[in-house]
Amino acid sequence: MEQNIAPAEGPPETSRVDPRLLEILVCPLTKTTLEYDAEKQELISRSARLAYPIRDGIPIMLPEEARKIDDIPGAPLLTDRT
């Protein structure tokens, strides 16, 4: 008895994000557009210098969950104005 089983072509893409969702999401702090980093599975806010994680295809848009980024070329420097 012969079975027709297709070989696996790699890991399933469980962290894929709907492109329509990416078009409407903005940074919750600055309300600016985000850049999608497919390799790191993050949404980058240059103006806030934060990288919001994407877990199982769902963007986690909480500033306390975001990774701070200090090395973004062309991003304005954030300074305290006291």
N, CA, C and O atoms as CSV, one atom per row, in Angstrom:
chain,resi,resn,atom,element,x,y,z
A,1,MET,N,N,0.840,-1.179,0.000
A,1,MET,CA,C,0.000,0.000,0.000
A,1,MET,C,C,0.888,1.246,0.000
A,1,MET,O,O,1.744,1.404,0.870
A,2,GLU,N,N,0.684,2.110,-0.958
A,2,GLU,CA,C,1.513,3.296,-1.135
A,2,GLU,C,C,0.809,4.528,-0.576
A,2,GLU,O,O,-0.369,4.757,-0.852
A,3,GLN,N,N,1.539,5.321,0.211
A,3,GLN,CA,C,0.955,6.529,0.791
A,3,GLN,C,C,1.529,7.751,0.098
A,3,GLN,O,O,2.730,7.825,-0.164
A,4,ASN,N,N,0.675,8.694,-0.191
A,4,ASN,CA,C,1.110,9.939,-0.818
A,4,ASN,C,C,1.186,11.030,0.243
A,4,ASN,O,O,0.200,11.708,0.530
A,5,ILE,N,N,2.359,11.184,0.812
A,5,ILE,CA,C,2.583,12.195,1.838
A,5,ILE,C,C,3.574,13.214,1.303
A,5,ILE,O,O,4.689,12.871,0.912
A,6,ALA,N,N,3.157,14.458,1.291
A,6,ALA,CA,C,4.035,15.517,0.798
A,6,ALA,C,C,5.113,15.794,1.832
A,6,ALA,O,O,4.825,15.842,3.028
A,7,PRO,N,N,6.355,15.978,1.388
A,7,PRO,CA,C,7.426,16.299,2.334
A,7,PRO,C,C,7.241,17.687,2.913
A,7,PRO,O,O,6.715,18.588,2.260
A,8,ALA,N,N,7.677,17.838,4.129
A,8,ALA,CA,C,7.591,19.147,4.789
A,8,ALA,C,C,8.562,20.098,4.121
A,8,ALA,O,O,9.698,19.730,3.822
A,9,GLU,N,N,8.116,21.318,3.887
A,9,GLU,CA,C,8.956,22.308,3.215
A,9,GLU,C,C,9.553,23.311,4.180
A,9,GLU,O,O,9.991,24.382,3.759
A,10,GLY,N,N,9.580,22.995,5.437
A,10,GLY,CA,C,10.135,23.911,6.430
A,10,GLY,C,C,9.127,24.144,7.523
A,10,GLY,O,O,8.022,23.603,7.482
A,11,PRO,N,N,9.496,24.950,8.507
A,11,PRO,CA,C,8.604,25.198,9.643
A,11,PRO,C,C,7.383,25.998,9.205
A,11,PRO,O,O,7.474,26.816,8.289
A,12,PRO,N,N,6.249,25.772,9.847
A,12,PRO,CA,C,5.060,26.554,9.491
A,12,PRO,C,C,5.246,28.007,9.875
A,12,PRO,O,O,5.919,28.320,10.857
A,13,GLU,N,N,4.649,28.887,9.100
A,13,GLU,CA,C,4.779,30.319,9.348
A,13,GLU,C,C,3.689,30.773,10.304
A,13,GLU,O,O,2.696,31.365,9.882
A,14,THR,N,N,3.869,30.501,11.577
A,14,THR,CA,C,2.874,30.886,12.569
A,14,THR,C,C,3.004,32.353,12.959
A,14,THR,O,O,2.079,32.916,13.544
A,15,SER,N,N,4.134,32.980,12.645
A,15,SER,CA,C,4.346,34.357,13.051
A,15,SER,C,C,4.111,35.331,11.905
A,15,SER,O,O,4.539,36.483,11.981
A,16,ARG,N,N,3.452,34.897,10.863
A,16,ARG,CA,C,3.176,35.767,9.732
A,16,ARG,C,C,2.083,36.767,10.102
A,16,ARG,O,O,1.085,36.400,10.723
A,17,VAL,N,N,2.271,38.022,9.721
A,17,VAL,CA,C,1.340,39.091,10.068
A,17,VAL,C,C,0.569,39.497,8.818
A,17,VAL,O,O,1.133,39.592,7.728
A,18,ASP,N,N,-0.721,39.735,8.992
A,18,ASP,CA,C,-1.583,40.166,7.893
A,18,ASP,C,C,-1.102,41.533,7.389
A,18,ASP,O,O,-1.033,42.481,8.171
A,19,PRO,N,N,-0.771,41.651,6.101
A,19,PRO,CA,C,-0.279,42.934,5.573
A,19,PRO,C,C,-1.267,44.082,5.754
A,19,PRO,O,O,-0.849,45.227,5.923
A,20,ARG,N,N,-2.558,43.800,5.722
A,20,ARG,CA,C,-3.560,44.860,5.928
A,20,ARG,C,C,-3.475,45.416,7.344
A,20,ARG,O,O,-3.689,46.607,7.566
A,21,LEU,N,N,-3.160,44.545,8.297
A,21,LEU,CA,C,-3.005,44.986,9.679
A,21,LEU,C,C,-1.792,45.907,9.810
A,21,LEU,O,O,-1.834,46.908,10.526
A,22,LEU,N,N,-0.721,45.560,9.116
A,22,LEU,CA,C,0.497,46.385,9.180
A,22,LEU,C,C,0.253,47.788,8.633
A,22,LEU,O,O,0.888,48.747,9.071
A,23,GLU,N,N,-0.660,47.905,7.683
A,23,GLU,CA,C,-0.938,49.215,7.083
A,23,GLU,C,C,-1.642,50.160,8.045
A,23,GLU,O,O,-1.491,51.377,7.931
A,24,ILE,N,N,-2.411,49.622,8.995
A,24,ILE,CA,C,-3.189,50.497,9.869
A,24,ILE,C,C,-2.594,50.679,11.258
A,24,ILE,O,O,-2.997,51.588,11.984
A,25,LEU,N,N,-1.641,49.831,11.641
A,25,LEU,CA,C,-1.040,49.956,12.967
A,25,LEU,C,C,-0.120,51.166,13.049
A,25,LEU,O,O,0.601,51.472,12.099
A,26,VAL,N,N,-0.148,51.843,14.174
A,26,VAL,CA,C,0.766,52.955,14.460
A,26,VAL,C,C,1.325,52.762,15.859
A,26,VAL,O,O,0.794,51.985,16.651
A,27,CYS,N,N,2.386,53.467,16.149
A,27,CYS,CA,C,2.984,53.415,17.479
A,27,CYS,C,C,1.989,53.992,18.482
A,27,CYS,O,O,1.467,55.085,18.264
A,28,PRO,N,N,1.715,53.284,19.572
A,28,PRO,CA,C,0.763,53.798,20.553
A,28,PRO,C,C,1.252,55.046,21.294
A,28,PRO,O,O,0.444,55.782,21.861
A,29,LEU,N,N,2.539,55.285,21.294
A,29,LEU,CA,C,3.080,56.468,21.989
A,29,LEU,C,C,3.132,57.696,21.095
A,29,LEU,O,O,2.744,58.788,21.509
A,30,THR,N,N,3.615,57.517,19.861
A,30,THR,CA,C,3.847,58.660,18.984
A,30,THR,C,C,2.833,58.787,17.861
A,30,THR,O,O,2.772,59.817,17.189
A,31,LYS,N,N,2.039,57.746,17.655
A,31,LYS,CA,C,1.032,57.703,16.576
A,31,LYS,C,C,1.660,57.790,15.187
A,31,LYS,O,O,1.003,58.205,14.233
A,32,THR,N,N,2.925,57.401,15.071
A,32,THR,CA,C,3.614,57.402,13.784
A,32,THR,C,C,3.597,55.994,13.190
A,32,THR,O,O,3.324,55.017,13.887
A,33,THR,N,N,3.895,55.905,11.884
A,33,THR,CA,C,3.888,54.613,11.205
A,33,THR,C,C,5.014,53.721,11.726
A,33,THR,O,O,5.994,54.195,12.300
A,34,LEU,N,N,4.846,52.435,11.511
A,34,LEU,CA,C,5.809,51.438,11.974
A,34,LEU,C,C,6.446,50.741,10.794
A,34,LEU,O,O,5.852,50.647,9.719
A,35,GLU,N,N,7.663,50.249,10.996
A,35,GLU,CA,C,8.355,49.467,9.978
A,35,GLU,C,C,8.363,48.007,10.415
A,35,GLU,O,O,8.622,47.702,11.580
A,36,TYR,N,N,8.080,47.116,9.487
A,36,TYR,CA,C,8.031,45.687,9.788
A,36,TYR,C,C,9.395,45.054,9.546
A,36,TYR,O,O,9.930,45.129,8.439
A,37,ASP,N,N,9.954,44.438,10.568
A,37,ASP,CA,C,11.204,43.695,10.457
A,37,ASP,C,C,10.841,42.216,10.497
A,37,ASP,O,O,10.649,41.643,11.569
A,38,ALA,N,N,10.750,41.600,9.314
A,38,ALA,CA,C,10.315,40.206,9.203
A,38,ALA,C,C,11.316,39.254,9.843
A,38,ALA,O,O,10.926,38.241,10.424
A,39,GLU,N,N,12.592,39.569,9.740
A,39,GLU,CA,C,13.628,38.687,10.285
A,39,GLU,C,C,13.547,38.605,11.811
A,39,GLU,O,O,13.633,37.519,12.385
A,40,LYS,N,N,13.381,39.753,12.456
A,40,LYS,CA,C,13.332,39.788,13.923
A,40,LYS,C,C,11.913,39.670,14.462
A,40,LYS,O,O,11.711,39.555,15.671
A,41,GLN,N,N,10.922,39.697,13.560
A,41,GLN,CA,C,9.515,39.654,13.948
A,41,GLN,C,C,9.191,40.775,14.939
A,41,GLN,O,O,8.752,40.545,16.066
A,42,GLU,N,N,9.431,42.007,14.455
A,42,GLU,CA,C,9.185,43.198,15.258
A,42,GLU,C,C,8.594,44.297,14.394
A,42,GLU,O,O,8.778,44.318,13.178
A,43,LEU,N,N,7.886,45.205,15.036
A,43,LEU,CA,C,7.430,46.436,14.409
A,43,LEU,C,C,8.240,47.563,15.034
A,43,LEU,O,O,8.235,47.744,16.251
A,44,ILE,N,N,8.932,48.314,14.193
A,44,ILE,CA,C,9.869,49.337,14.650
A,44,ILE,C,C,9.222,50.717,14.609
A,44,ILE,O,O,8.671,51.128,13.588
A,45,SER,N,N,9.295,51.420,15.728
A,45,SER,CA,C,8.896,52.817,15.801
A,45,SER,C,C,10.174,53.635,15.916
A,45,SER,O,O,10.803,53.680,16.973
A,46,ARG,N,N,10.551,54.281,14.815
A,46,ARG,CA,C,11.780,55.085,14.831
A,46,ARG,C,C,11.645,56.283,15.760
A,46,ARG,O,O,12.591,56.631,16.466
A,47,SER,N,N,10.477,56.913,15.765
A,47,SER,CA,C,10.320,58.113,16.574
A,47,SER,C,C,10.329,57.814,18.073
A,47,SER,O,O,10.802,58.636,18.857
A,48,ALA,N,N,9.819,56.662,18.480
A,48,ALA,CA,C,9.833,56.289,19.902
A,48,ALA,C,C,11.070,55.469,20.254
A,48,ALA,O,O,11.344,55.224,21.429
A,49,ARG,N,N,11.815,55.044,19.234
A,49,ARG,CA,C,12.999,54.187,19.419
A,49,ARG,C,C,12.642,52.901,20.159
A,49,ARG,O,O,13.323,52.481,21.094
A,50,LEU,N,N,11.529,52.285,19.695
A,50,LEU,CA,C,11.059,51.039,20.279
A,50,LEU,C,C,10.797,50.010,19.194
A,50,LEU,O,O,10.457,50.349,18.061
A,51,ALA,N,N,10.961,48.742,19.564
A,51,ALA,CA,C,10.654,47.627,18.677
A,51,ALA,C,C,9.607,46.768,19.365
A,51,ALA,O,O,9.882,46.116,20.372
A,52,TYR,N,N,8.396,46.777,18.802
A,52,TYR,CA,C,7.297,46.002,19.377
A,52,TYR,C,C,7.367,44.566,18.852
A,52,TYR,O,O,7.468,44.363,17.643
A,53,PRO,N,N,7.316,43.571,19.736
A,53,PRO,CA,C,7.442,42.182,19.291
A,53,PRO,C,C,6.169,41.683,18.603
A,53,PRO,O,O,5.069,42.181,18.842
A,54,ILE,N,N,6.359,40.690,17.748
A,54,ILE,CA,C,5.238,39.994,17.124
A,54,ILE,C,C,5.334,38.561,17.594
A,54,ILE,O,O,6.337,37.889,17.351
A,55,ARG,N,N,4.296,38.087,18.266
A,55,ARG,CA,C,4.292,36.726,18.813
A,55,ARG,C,C,3.142,35.938,18.206
A,55,ARG,O,O,1.982,36.335,18.320
A,56,ASP,N,N,3.458,34.837,17.571
A,56,ASP,CA,C,2.456,33.986,16.928
A,56,ASP,C,C,1.589,34.777,15.958
A,56,ASP,O,O,0.385,34.545,15.856
A,57,GLY,N,N,2.215,35.721,15.244
A,57,GLY,CA,C,1.503,36.516,14.251
A,57,GLY,C,C,0.717,37.678,14.808
A,57,GLY,O,O,0.010,38.354,14.061
A,58,ILE,N,N,0.822,37.931,16.113
A,58,ILE,CA,C,0.063,39.004,16.762
A,58,ILE,C,C,1.027,40.080,17.265
A,58,ILE,O,O,1.875,39.804,18.113
A,59,PRO,N,N,0.901,41.310,16.746
A,59,PRO,CA,C,1.741,42.403,17.245
A,59,PRO,C,C,1.366,42.744,18.690
A,59,PRO,O,O,0.191,42.917,19.013
A,60,ILE,N,N,2.364,42.836,19.538
A,60,ILE,CA,C,2.155,43.205,20.938
A,60,ILE,C,C,2.467,44.698,21.041
A,60,ILE,O,O,3.629,45.096,21.117
A,61,MET,N,N,1.422,45.508,21.044
A,61,MET,CA,C,1.587,46.955,20.965
A,61,MET,C,C,1.570,47.624,22.335
A,61,MET,O,O,0.936,48.663,22.520
A,62,LEU,N,N,2.256,47.034,23.273
A,62,LEU,CA,C,2.373,47.589,24.617
A,62,LEU,C,C,3.790,48.140,24.803
A,62,LEU,O,O,4.760,47.398,24.642
A,63,PRO,N,N,3.926,49.414,25.135
A,63,PRO,CA,C,5.264,49.989,25.311
A,63,PRO,C,C,6.116,49.231,26.330
A,63,PRO,O,O,7.332,49.138,26.163
A,64,GLU,N,N,5.497,48.690,27.381
A,64,GLU,CA,C,6.279,47.957,28.383
A,64,GLU,C,C,6.787,46.610,27.857
A,64,GLU,O,O,7.681,46.018,28.461
A,65,GLU,N,N,6.238,46.121,26.751
A,65,GLU,CA,C,6.709,44.877,26.127
A,65,GLU,C,C,7.734,45.143,25.031
A,65,GLU,O,O,8.395,44.218,24.560
A,66,ALA,N,N,7.869,46.399,24.625
A,66,ALA,CA,C,8.755,46.757,23.515
A,66,ALA,C,C,10.215,46.776,23.949
A,66,ALA,O,O,10.544,47.004,25.113
A,67,ARG,N,N,11.074,46.528,22.969
A,67,ARG,CA,C,12.518,46.569,23.183
A,67,ARG,C,C,13.009,47.971,22.827
A,67,ARG,O,O,12.643,48.513,21.784
A,68,LYS,N,N,13.841,48.560,23.697
A,68,LYS,CA,C,14.403,49.883,23.420
A,68,LYS,C,C,15.489,49.762,22.365
A,68,LYS,O,O,16.285,48.823,22.374
A,69,ILE,N,N,15.507,50.730,21.457
A,69,ILE,CA,C,16.495,50.746,20.380
A,69,ILE,C,C,17.249,52.066,20.451
A,69,ILE,O,O,16.642,53.137,20.457
A,70,ASP,N,N,18.567,51.987,20.504
A,70,ASP,CA,C,19.387,53.191,20.570
A,70,ASP,C,C,20.214,53.428,19.313
A,70,ASP,O,O,20.862,54.466,19.178
A,71,ASP,N,N,20.194,52.465,18.394
A,71,ASP,CA,C,21.100,52.548,17.250
A,71,ASP,C,C,20.365,52.630,15.915
A,71,ASP,O,O,20.746,51.955,14.958
A,72,ILE,N,N,19.317,53.450,15.842
A,72,ILE,CA,C,18.586,53.586,14.587
A,72,ILE,C,C,19.173,54.760,13.809
A,72,ILE,O,O,19.103,55.900,14.267
A,73,PRO,N,N,19.756,54.492,12.628
A,73,PRO,CA,C,20.304,55.587,11.830
A,73,PRO,C,C,19.203,56.549,11.386
A,73,PRO,O,O,18.145,56.123,10.922
A,74,GLY,N,N,19.458,57.826,11.531
A,74,GLY,CA,C,18.516,58.831,11.074
A,74,GLY,C,C,17.392,59.142,12.048
A,74,GLY,O,O,16.583,60.029,11.780
A,75,ALA,N,N,17.319,58.447,13.155
A,75,ALA,CA,C,16.265,58.713,14.134
A,75,ALA,C,C,16.681,59.894,14.990
A,75,ALA,O,O,17.858,60.031,15.323
A,76,PRO,N,N,15.725,60.756,15.354
A,76,PRO,CA,C,16.069,61.911,16.181
A,76,PRO,C,C,16.472,61.451,17.586
A,76,PRO,O,O,15.974,60.443,18.086
A,77,LEU,N,N,17.365,62.193,18.202
A,77,LEU,CA,C,17.781,61.878,19.559
A,77,LEU,C,C,16.705,62.323,20.537
A,77,LEU,O,O,16.163,63.423,20.422
A,78,LEU,N,N,16.406,61.475,21.482
A,78,LEU,CA,C,15.428,61.829,22.504
A,78,LEU,C,C,16.166,62.468,23.668
A,78,LEU,O,O,17.139,61.916,24.180
A,79,THR,N,N,15.695,63.628,24.075
A,79,THR,CA,C,16.318,64.307,25.212
A,79,THR,C,C,15.246,64.706,26.194
A,79,THR,O,O,14.107,64.963,25.806
A,80,ASP,N,N,15.598,64.759,27.456
A,80,ASP,CA,C,14.673,65.194,28.486
A,80,ASP,C,C,14.594,66.716,28.452
A,80,ASP,O,O,15.606,67.416,28.398
A,81,ARG,N,N,13.377,67.192,28.484
A,81,ARG,CA,C,13.183,68.654,28.493
A,81,ARG,C,C,12.569,69.024,29.824
A,81,ARG,O,O,11.346,69.035,29.968
A,82,THR,N,N,13.412,69.328,30.803
A,82,THR,CA,C,12.929,69.664,32.141
A,82,THR,C,C,13.128,71.105,32.465
A,82,THR,O,O,12.773,71.547,33.558
